[in-house]
């Protein structure tokens, strides 16, 4: 069968970083083709190339056997290549019909043909299994799953021949995923080719025909789904069991300082059970959409729990605001430092002191600049922050040093519990090692540390114990020494399959 889309010898470099070294892809008509790989494997870059958002450095592309050279997303859409992203890209105030045809209205005689457009909308809704009455409903009144179906309808209105679904199930419930898969099957039955990106490896076996695995910018190979297991895909993604652990730390025997007991936040996670002792680093690892980030936010009062309990030193607490958590001795390093953790054009000293104004003021009336400067200088030295002065704007710093400044703010009033969300996201290897050293030193001083991360190597390297969160629930616990393959398999939904030899089967 002739390929609908074929890529050969694709490479892409951004400055000194080679995002893709060598990628191959062949997508057949009427099939669902998954692309999987760890963060940084090159999936996103490859998808951008297919969608026309990025140009290749080397390699060739063909569409239905003819050479294809893309320089824009508009050119990709002209071929029938459409992309649906994880978060619906829609206008909430407009109707379903208006959203589907915005920018490409059905026109007759120089005017919008509302009747003809409505007829086409009904055809699309029928294909997706949505009631006809939805055509005139405002998108903002629909569920997330229904909005995603509208996004797919919008893509199909552009005569999609290749539909890229980027993490489509990450924000959906199990029942909504069933609806999505029903839509995908109807599309492939009609001849549409679907490229499916997902971290939830177990769901690939319900919907996909072929799987391409990427690792470190290379295409490892493509296999029929019938020849794979969850465990084998994981092994291919990580290159086998990788030893990525630091030296084990002494095990804490004290009573837990922080306990999450059947904790739930409706729509994000449920039945989360975690305990963190003084001097212990406990990791929370999960894939995109697992609920890990939201757990950290609930502990710090940025979100509110809808079930279960948070216990501090054995006493139930319910922080309703970050200030409540701070009074309880809980600090948070947020995942998005630029939006939630720093004032970019303010100096380092301000960024460290801003969360502790009562401590930095005289008689709670005016700022004690000497105290602010002393605290900033002490933390700059303690955390080895590279800067000529505490007066330097944080925006002028490297990512690693900026992250250490945000971390410094959390340490001004020595927290009893420190929650770290994606603590080394976007920093280089050297800065990552320094931040890990700081985290271990804090735990050695008796702080209870909870690390919420989607970086598997970090989770294994930093944690004394590691909890896996899948679909909003803590599902497995690992001690130091666990392999990447085992942890990723648990996060992706593997059963007790026997680990296979990576050399036992050659790529298709």
RODO-2510 file (C-alpha; in nm, 4 decimals, decimal comma):
residues 508
     n   res          X          Y          Z
     1     x     0,0000     0,0000     0,0000
     2     x     0,1336     0,3443    -0,0911
     3     x     0,2110     0,5623     0,2086
     4     x    -0,0094     0,8636     0,2759
     5     x     0,2879     1,0414     0,4353
     6     x     0,6564     0,9441     0,4326
     7     x     0,9599     1,1130     0,5908
     8     x     1,3187     1,0026     0,5269
     9     x     1,6489     1,0994     0,6918
    10     x     1,5001     1,3992     0,8758
    11     x     1,7268     1,6103     1,0985
    12     x     1,6762     1,9403     1,2806
    13     x     1,9138     2,1554     1,4839
    14     x     1,8437     2,4596     1,7025
    15     x     2,1747     2,6375     1,7466
    16     x     2,4049     2,3916     1,9205
    17     x     2,1204     2,1551     2,0133
    18     x     2,0333     1,8738     1,7722
    19     x     1,6630     1,8102     1,8352
    20     x     1,6407     1,5394     1,5675
    21     x     1,9437     1,3504     1,4442
    22     x     1,7788     1,0966     1,2168
    23     x     1,4061     1,0348     1,1859
    24     x     1,2030     0,8129     0,9540
    25     x     0,8246     0,7849     0,9402
    26     x     0,5785     0,6094     0,7103
    27     x     0,2051     0,6551     0,7708
    28     x    -0,0467     0,4459     0,5760
    29     x    -0,4000     0,5540     0,4753
    30     x    -0,6790     0,4683     0,7209
    31     x    -0,4450     0,3776     1,0076
    32     x    -0,3567     0,5144     1,3513
    33     x     0,0206     0,5569     1,3793
    34     x     0,1601     0,6340     1,7255
    35     x     0,4851     0,8208     1,7899
    36     x     0,6246     0,7622     2,1399
    37     x     0,9363     0,8620     2,3295
    38     x     1,0531     1,0264     2,6483
    39     x     1,0563     1,4044     2,6934
    40     x     1,3288     1,5385     2,4644
    41     x     1,3199     1,2400     2,2294
    42     x     1,2258     1,4613     1,9339
    43     x     0,8522     1,3897     1,9019
    44     x     0,7389     1,7519     1,9257
    45     x     0,9959     1,8707     1,6730
    46     x     0,8971     1,5969     1,4282
    47     x     0,5301     1,6906     1,4607
    48     x     0,6118     2,0587     1,3999
    49     x     0,7950     1,9600     1,0811
    50     x     0,4978     1,7557     0,9573
    51     x     0,2605     2,0414     1,0444
    52     x     0,4751     2,2936     0,8545
    53     x     0,5670     2,4921     1,1669
    54     x     0,9373     2,4050     1,1339
    55     x     1,1584     2,3354     0,8322
    56     x     1,3953     2,0389     0,8159
    57     x     1,7722     2,0772     0,7943
    58     x     1,8089     1,7550     0,5958
    59     x     1,5820     1,4840     0,4619
    60     x     1,2837     1,4507     0,2327
    61     x     0,9062     1,4328     0,2712
    62     x     0,6490     1,2806     0,0388
    63     x     0,2689     1,2960     0,0361
    64     x     0,0852     1,0173    -0,1466
    65     x     0,4039     0,9384    -0,3363
    66     x     0,4813     1,2928    -0,4536
    67     x     0,7614     1,5076    -0,3046
    68     x     0,6416     1,7589    -0,0460
    69     x     0,8279     2,0697     0,0693
    70     x     0,6597     2,2634     0,3496
    71     x     0,7457     2,6180     0,4526
    72     x     0,4320     2,7063     0,6521
    73     x     0,1359     2,5562     0,8349
    74     x    -0,0885     2,6885     0,5577
    75     x     0,0955     2,4758     0,3033
    76     x     0,0591     2,1699     0,5283
    77     x    -0,3142     2,2331     0,5622
    78     x    -0,3410     2,2627     0,1840
    79     x    -0,2173     1,9038     0,1669
    80     x    -0,4806     1,8039     0,4242
    81     x    -0,2457     1,7840     0,7247
    82     x    -0,4346     1,9089     1,0289
    83     x    -0,3303     1,9201     1,3959
    84     x    -0,5467     1,8983     1,7083
    85     x    -0,3634     2,0005     2,0234
    86     x    -0,4132     1,8823     2,3808
    87     x    -0,5901     2,2036     2,4842
    88     x    -0,8778     2,2904     2,2447
    89     x    -0,7922     2,5981     2,0355
    90     x    -1,1457     2,7385     2,0197
    91     x    -1,3439     3,0547     2,0906
    92     x    -1,5726     2,9874     2,3873
    93     x    -1,8220     3,2626     2,2985
    94     x    -1,8789     3,1422     1,9427
    95     x    -2,1050     2,8565     1,8374
    96     x    -1,9805     2,5176     1,7263
    97     x    -2,0615     2,6050     1,3651
    98     x    -1,8770     2,9363     1,3848
    99     x    -1,5716     2,7752     1,5404
   100     x    -1,5525     2,5012     1,2796
   101     x    -1,5602     2,7380     0,9825
   102     x    -1,3989     3,0513     1,1247
   103     x    -1,1571     3,1888     0,8668
   104     x    -1,2805     2,9530     0,5947
   105     x    -1,6530     3,0225     0,5781
   106     x    -1,8642     2,8672     0,3060
   107     x    -1,9220     3,1529     0,0611
   108     x    -2,1751     3,1892    -0,2220
   109     x    -2,2167     3,5041    -0,4252
   110     x    -1,9656     3,6933    -0,2130
   111     x    -2,1576     3,6267     0,1095
   112     x    -2,1497     3,3577     0,3763
   113     x    -2,3751     3,0702     0,2743
   114     x    -2,5192     3,0036     0,6200
   115     x    -2,7502     2,7255     0,4979
   116     x    -2,4736     2,5462     0,3107
   117     x    -2,2349     2,5875     0,6032
   118     x    -2,4938     2,4531     0,8474
   119     x    -2,5456     2,1480     0,6268
   120     x    -2,1720     2,0732     0,6293
   121     x    -2,1604     2,1153     1,0077
   122     x    -2,4383     1,8607     1,0484
   123     x    -2,2429     1,6131     0,8339
   124     x    -1,9366     1,6581     1,0534
   125     x    -2,1353     1,6261     1,3758
   126     x    -2,2914     1,3059     1,2453
   127     x    -1,9454     1,1636     1,1677
   128     x    -1,8279     1,2468     1,5204
   129     x    -2,1408     1,1170     1,6889
   130     x    -2,2571     1,4554     1,8238
   131     x    -2,6244     1,5647     1,8217
   132     x    -2,7302     1,8073     1,5473
   133     x    -2,8462     2,0603     1,8071
   134     x    -2,4821     2,1183     1,9034
   135     x    -2,4303     2,3196     1,5830
   136     x    -2,5769     2,6315     1,7437
   137     x    -2,4451     2,5800     2,0971
   138     x    -2,1684     2,8015     2,2360
   139     x    -1,8437     2,6068     2,2657
   140     x    -1,7974     2,7357     2,6204
   141     x    -2,1059     2,5370     2,7245
   142     x    -1,9535     2,2051     2,6120
   143     x    -1,7439     1,9591     2,8100
   144     x    -1,3696     1,9328     2,7417
   145     x    -1,4283     1,6055     2,5536
   146     x    -1,6957     1,7667     2,3369
   147     x    -1,4710     2,0660     2,2712
   148     x    -1,2014     1,8285     2,1555
   149     x    -1,4496     1,6691     1,9152
   150     x    -1,5286     2,0159     1,7822
   151     x    -1,1533     2,0679     1,7304
   152     x    -1,1469     1,7451     1,5293
   153     x    -1,4507     1,8611     1,3296
   154     x    -1,2682     2,1867     1,2569
   155     x    -0,9720     1,9862     1,1257
   156     x    -1,1975     1,7692     0,9128
   157     x    -1,3638     2,0780     0,7671
   158     x    -1,0212     2,1497     0,6213
   159     x    -1,0454     1,8206     0,4290
   160     x    -0,8018     1,6410     0,6602
   161     x    -0,6196     1,3450     0,5134
   162     x    -0,3642     1,3307     0,7949
   163     x    -0,4878     1,4215     1,1431
   164     x    -0,2271     1,4773     1,4161
   165     x    -0,3626     1,4243     1,7683
   166     x    -0,1145     1,5644     2,0226
   167     x    -0,1731     1,4131     2,3700
   168     x    -0,5505     1,4039     2,3097
   169     x    -0,6335     1,1952     2,6167
   170     x    -0,4258     1,3851     2,8740
   171     x    -0,7189     1,6023     2,9888
   172     x    -0,9968     1,3442     2,9456
   173     x    -1,1684     1,1025     3,1817
   174     x    -1,1839     0,7305     3,0979
   175     x    -1,5376     0,7585     2,9596
   176     x    -1,4387     1,0610     2,7501
   177     x    -1,1402     0,8671     2,6132
   178     x    -1,3821     0,5953     2,4998
   179     x    -1,5739     0,8606     2,3049
   180     x    -1,2506     0,9923     2,1519
   181     x    -1,1456     0,6452     2,0401
   182     x    -1,4853     0,5884     1,8815
   183     x    -1,4356     0,9079     1,6797
   184     x    -1,0847     0,8023     1,5744
   185     x    -1,2129     0,4639     1,4536
   186     x    -1,4819     0,6298     1,2430
   187     x    -1,2205     0,8583     1,0910
   188     x    -0,9857     0,5752     0,9946
   189     x    -1,2810     0,3808     0,8523
   190     x    -1,3353     0,6784     0,6213
   191     x    -0,9703     0,6719     0,5102
   192     x    -0,8165     0,9427     0,7306
   193     x    -0,4631     0,8728     0,8578
   194     x    -0,4129     0,9578     1,2273
   195     x    -0,0778     1,0348     1,3906
   196     x    -0,1238     0,9784     1,7622
   197     x     0,1086     1,1231     2,0286
   198     x     0,0624     0,9972     2,3844
   199     x     0,2537     0,9240     2,7040
   200     x    -0,0159     0,6752     2,8063
   201     x     0,1355     0,3709     2,6460
   202     x    -0,1338     0,1268     2,7556
   203     x    -0,3995     0,3095     2,5521
   204     x    -0,2039     0,2596     2,2296
   205     x    -0,3128    -0,1032     2,2281
   206     x    -0,6772     0,0038     2,2073
   207     x    -0,6477     0,2319     1,9075
   208     x    -0,3174     0,2114     1,7157
   209     x    -0,2038    -0,0015     1,4229
   210     x     0,1672     0,0874     1,4244
   211     x     0,4095     0,2477     1,6697
   212     x     0,7251     0,4458     1,5949
   213     x     0,9652     0,4818     1,8891
   214     x     1,2011     0,7786     1,9204
   215     x     1,4971     0,8141     2,1550
   216     x     1,7470     1,1005     2,1814
   217     x     1,6475     1,2464     1,8451
   218     x     1,6634     0,9158     1,6575
   219     x     1,3931     0,6894     1,5215
   220     x     1,4600     0,3536     1,6874
   221     x     1,2128     0,1724     1,4637
   222     x     0,8498     0,1086     1,3715
   223     x     0,6534    -0,1998     1,4782
   224     x     0,2989    -0,3318     1,4269
   225     x     0,1174    -0,2911     1,7592
   226     x     0,0452    -0,6666     1,7631
   227     x     0,4180    -0,7358     1,8025
   228     x     0,4606    -0,5132     2,1084
   229     x     0,3813    -0,5026     2,4783
   230     x     0,3801    -0,2039     2,7123
   231     x     0,7029    -0,3257     2,8682
   232     x     0,8782    -0,3658     2,5328
   233     x     0,7796    -0,0145     2,4234
   234     x     0,9148     0,1229     2,7506
   235     x     1,2427    -0,0657     2,7062
   236     x     1,2810     0,0742     2,3562
   237     x     1,2082     0,4269     2,4786
   238     x     1,4679     0,4216     2,7558
   239     x     1,7216     0,1864     2,5981
   240     x     1,6837    -0,0831     2,8617
   241     x     1,7296    -0,0641     3,2374
   242     x     1,9457     0,2413     3,3114
   243     x     2,1297     0,2928     3,6371
   244     x     2,0649     0,6585     3,7132
   245     x     2,0802     0,6707     4,0901
   246     x     2,2805     0,8644     4,3418
   247     x     2,4281     0,7001     4,6485
   248     x     2,1484     0,5883     4,8839
   249     x     2,0794     0,8104     5,1852
   250     x     2,0149     0,6851     5,5382
   251     x     1,6501     0,5874     5,5806
   252     x     1,4481     0,8140     5,8109
   253     x     1,2727     0,6324     6,0945
   254     x     1,0830     0,9298     6,2398
   255     x     0,7058     0,9639     6,2287
   256     x     0,5777     1,1202     5,9052
   257     x     0,5687     1,4976     5,9030
   258     x     0,3416     1,5225     5,5972
   259     x     0,0704     1,2693     5,5121
   260     x    -0,1656     1,2811     5,2156
   261     x    -0,4500     1,0466     5,3037
   262     x    -0,6954     0,9546     5,0242
   263     x    -0,6458     1,3085     4,8964
   264     x    -0,8617     1,4162     4,6026
   265     x    -0,9264     1,7230     4,3886
   266     x    -1,2207     1,6672     4,1580
   267     x    -1,1230     1,6584     3,7928
   268     x    -0,7508     1,6301     3,8683
   269     x    -0,6694     1,3405     4,1019
   270     x    -0,8222     1,1065     4,3604
   271     x    -0,7160     0,8600     4,6293
   272     x    -0,3585     0,9874     4,6638
   273     x    -0,1708     0,8377     4,9584
   274     x     0,1790     0,9620     5,0407
   275     x     0,3819     1,0036     5,3600
   276     x     0,7000     1,2118     5,3978
   277     x     0,9232     1,1902     5,7054
   278     x     1,1637     1,4560     5,8332
   279     x     1,4925     1,4246     5,6476
   280     x     1,3323     1,2249     5,3656
   281     x     1,2990     1,3010     4,9942
   282     x     0,9856     1,1445     4,8485
   283     x     0,9262     1,1635     4,4760
   284     x     0,5942     1,1878     4,2916
   285     x     0,6367     1,0834     3,9288
   286     x     0,3703     1,0806     3,6603
   287     x     0,3225     1,1350     3,2902
   288     x     0,1466     1,4323     3,1316
   289     x    -0,2042     1,4694     3,2744
   290     x    -0,1430     1,2279     3,5639
   291     x    -0,2260     1,4886     3,8307
   292     x     0,1230     1,5217     3,9811
   293     x     0,1416     1,9010     3,9402
   294     x    -0,2061     1,9489     4,0878
   295     x    -0,1145     1,7440     4,3975
   296     x     0,1684     1,9870     4,4727
   297     x    -0,0672     2,2832     4,4289
   298     x    -0,3241     2,1391     4,6719
   299     x    -0,0597     2,0847     4,9407
   300     x     0,0364     2,4520     4,9073
   301     x    -0,3197     2,5858     4,9004
   302     x    -0,3176     2,6921     4,5351
   303     x    -0,5995     2,4431     4,4747
   304     x    -0,8547     2,3091     4,7179
   305     x    -0,8970     1,9431     4,8053
   306     x    -1,2418     1,7938     4,7531
   307     x    -1,1737     1,4744     4,9460
   308     x    -0,9304     1,3082     5,1833
   309     x    -0,6985     1,4803     5,4291
   310     x    -0,3652     1,6562     5,4602
   311     x    -0,1916     1,5841     5,7910
   312     x     0,0989     1,7885     5,9282
   313     x     0,2664     1,6387     6,2336
   314     x    -0,0464     1,4242     6,2757
   315     x    -0,2920     1,7169     6,2678
   316     x    -0,5394     1,7616     5,9824
   317     x    -0,4942     2,0913     5,7958
   318     x    -0,6708     2,2463     5,4969
   319     x    -0,4691     2,5378     5,3521
   320     x    -0,7051     2,7575     5,1528
   321     x    -0,4363     2,9934     5,0319
   322     x    -0,0554     2,9832     4,9899
   323     x    -0,0235     3,2161     5,2887
   324     x    -0,2025     2,9548     5,5019
   325     x     0,0454     2,6910     5,3884
   326     x     0,3368     2,9211     5,4605
   327     x     0,2140     2,9779     5,8180
   328     x     0,1972     2,5996     5,8574
   329     x     0,5619     2,5685     5,7571
   330     x     0,5006     2,4514     5,3980
   331     x     0,6900     2,6044     5,1053
   332     x     0,6512     2,5441     4,7309
   333     x     0,8890     2,5818     4,4391
   334     x     0,6370     2,6254     4,1522
   335     x     0,6697     2,4389     3,8236
   336     x     0,6409     2,7526     3,6115
   337     x     0,9020     2,9840     3,7594
   338     x     0,8510     3,2598     3,5019
   339     x     0,4778     3,2980     3,5628
   340     x     0,4461     3,1861     3,9243
   341     x     0,7874     3,2282     4,0820
   342     x     0,9678     3,5448     3,9795
   343     x     0,9448     3,9162     3,9102
   344     x     1,1647     3,9255     3,6027
   345     x     1,2804     4,2875     3,6100
   346     x     1,3243     4,3109     3,9858
   347     x     1,6609     4,2456     4,1543
   348     x     1,7585     3,9203     4,3236
   349     x     1,7145     4,0673     4,6722
   350     x     1,3546     4,1653     4,5962
   351     x     1,2766     3,8225     4,4494
   352     x     1,4063     3,6540     4,7649
   353     x     1,2359     3,8821     5,0152
   354     x     0,9010     3,9403     4,8433
   355     x     0,7283     3,6454     5,0088
   356     x     0,8484     3,7430     5,3561
   357     x     0,7678     4,1119     5,3935
   358     x     0,6695     4,0963     5,7643
   359     x     1,0096     3,9434     5,8417
   360     x     1,1901     4,2041     5,6328
   361     x     1,0098     4,5095     5,7722
   362     x     1,0636     4,7284     6,0761
   363     x     0,7642     4,7497     6,3037
   364     x     0,5666     4,6123     6,0067
   365     x     0,5793     4,9623     5,8568
   366     x     0,8782     4,9940     5,6237
   367     x     1,1316     4,7642     5,4650
   368     x     1,4570     4,6993     5,6459
   369     x     1,6902     4,7127     5,3456
   370     x     1,9917     4,6055     5,5487
   371     x     1,8138     4,2906     5,6620
   372     x     1,6885     4,2223     5,3097
   373     x     2,0431     4,2575     5,1722
   374     x     2,1942     4,0372     5,4442
   375     x     1,9393     3,7576     5,3900
   376     x     1,9895     3,7757     5,0124
   377     x     2,3679     3,7615     5,0386
   378     x     2,3554     3,4716     5,2837
   379     x     2,1324     3,2667     5,0505
   380     x     2,3375     3,3614     4,7433
   381     x     2,6417     3,2139     4,9185
   382     x     2,4577     2,9120     5,0588
   383     x     2,3062     2,8135     4,7227
   384     x     2,6155     2,9094     4,5176
   385     x     2,4147     3,1508     4,3036
   386     x     2,6405     3,3015     4,0373
   387     x     2,5807     3,6781     4,0296
   388     x     2,7909     3,9927     4,0672
   389     x     2,5429     4,1418     4,3143
   390     x     2,2119     4,0906     4,4880
   391     x     2,0994     4,3960     4,2890
   392     x     2,1164     4,2130     3,9549
   393     x     1,7754     4,1693     3,7850
   394     x     1,6707     3,8049     3,7848
   395     x     1,5860     3,8331     3,4135
   396     x     1,9606     3,8727     3,3405
   397     x     2,0443     3,5362     3,4994
   398     x     2,0771     3,1899     3,3497
   399     x     1,7871     2,9487     3,3952
   400     x     1,9675     2,7475     3,6625
   401     x     2,0656     3,0502     3,8690
   402     x     1,7176     3,2036     3,8352
   403     x     1,5717     2,8747     3,9617
   404     x     1,8049     2,8849     4,2609
   405     x     1,6865     3,2392     4,3413
   406     x     1,3242     3,1212     4,3395
   407     x     1,4283     2,8300     4,5614
   408     x     1,6116     3,0706     4,7936
   409     x     1,2853     3,2539     4,8609
   410     x     1,1353     2,9296     4,9928
   411     x     1,4213     2,8910     5,2430
   412     x     1,4101     3,2322     5,4099
   413     x     1,1887     3,1032     5,6930
   414     x     1,3193     2,7444     5,6974
   415     x     1,0136     2,5372     5,5996
   416     x     0,9241     2,2143     5,7728
   417     x     0,7886     2,0757     5,4458
   418     x     0,9331     2,1745     5,1084
   419     x     0,7339     2,0878     4,7956
   420     x     0,9298     2,1073     4,4716
   421     x     0,7399     2,0992     4,1410
   422     x     0,9640     2,0264     3,8400
   423     x     1,2683     2,1628     4,0304
   424     x     1,5149     2,1384     3,7401
   425     x     1,2890     2,1981     3,4414
   426     x     1,4675     2,3994     3,1740
   427     x     1,8091     2,4098     3,3439
   428     x     2,1354     2,2654     3,2199
   429     x     2,3051     1,9527     3,3516
   430     x     2,5451     2,1388     3,5790
   431     x     2,2678     2,3455     3,7395
   432     x     2,0590     2,0310     3,7818
   433     x     2,3360     1,8645     3,9827
   434     x     2,3741     2,1757     4,2013
   435     x     1,9996     2,1921     4,2708
   436     x     1,9957     1,8223     4,3578
   437     x     2,2844     1,8839     4,5979
   438     x     2,0869     2,1636     4,7645
   439     x     1,7790     1,9425     4,7958
   440     x     1,9799     1,6653     4,9639
   441     x     2,1404     1,9148     5,2019
   442     x     1,7967     2,0454     5,3019
   443     x     1,6784     1,6914     5,3717
   444     x     1,9970     1,6223     5,5697
   445     x     1,9027     1,9221     5,7884
   446     x     1,5661     1,7608     5,8664
   447     x     1,3328     1,9123     5,6068
   448     x     1,0606     1,6826     5,4709
   449     x     1,0904     1,7126     5,0918
   450     x     0,8238     1,6189     4,8361
   451     x     0,9420     1,6326     4,4723
   452     x     0,6723     1,6328     4,2026
   453     x     0,8324     1,5764     3,8630
   454     x     0,7708     1,4409     3,5142
   455     x     1,1472     1,3899     3,4655
   456     x     1,1987     1,0172     3,5201
   457     x     1,5768     1,0291     3,5578
   458     x     1,5399     1,3075     3,8153
   459     x     1,2709     1,1173     4,0046
   460     x     1,4959     0,8122     4,0340
   461     x     1,8098     1,0067     4,1150
   462     x     1,6743     1,2330     4,3882
   463     x     1,4127     1,0195     4,5668
   464     x     1,4557     0,8071     4,8787
   465     x     1,1158     0,6609     4,7919
   466     x     0,9231     0,7124     4,4696
   467     x     0,5461     0,7085     4,4218
   468     x     0,4049     0,6684     4,0720
   469     x     0,0875     0,8635     3,9927
   470     x    -0,1253     0,7394     3,7058
   471     x    -0,4650     0,8761     3,6037
   472     x    -0,4770     1,0824     3,9229
   473     x    -0,4042     0,7974     4,1671
   474     x    -0,0918     0,6739     4,3421
   475     x    -0,0490     0,3255     4,1963
   476     x     0,2983     0,2001     4,2879
   477     x     0,5890     0,2735     4,5205
   478     x     0,9545     0,2117     4,4378
   479     x     1,2597     0,1963     4,6601
   480     x     1,6054     0,3218     4,5521
   481     x     1,7491     0,1028     4,2789
   482     x     1,4344     0,0728     4,0674
   483     x     1,4920     0,0745     3,6924
   484     x     1,3619     0,3387     3,4545
   485     x     1,1819     0,0682     3,2597
   486     x     0,9937    -0,0554     3,5681
   487     x     0,8880     0,2924     3,6800
   488     x     0,7868     0,4100     3,3345
   489     x     0,5946     0,0871     3,2784
   490     x     0,3992     0,1494     3,6000
   491     x     0,3290     0,5091     3,4993
   492     x     0,2144     0,4001     3,1548
   493     x    -0,0130     0,1229     3,2816
   494     x     0,1885    -0,1948     3,2293
   495     x     0,0910    -0,5205     3,3940
   496     x     0,3350    -0,7808     3,5203
   497     x     0,4744    -0,8611     3,1781
   498     x     0,8168    -1,0162     3,1743
   499     x     1,0919    -0,7810     3,0630
   500     x     1,2125    -0,8864     2,7195
   501     x     1,5614    -0,8731     2,5744
   502     x     1,6046    -0,5575     2,3683
   503     x     1,8058    -0,7493     2,1107
   504     x     1,5487    -1,0219     2,0652
   505     x     1,3605    -0,8457     1,7858
   506     x     1,4787    -0,6145     1,5109
   507     x     1,2796    -0,3042     1,4125
   508     x     1,0325    -0,3412     1,1273
***
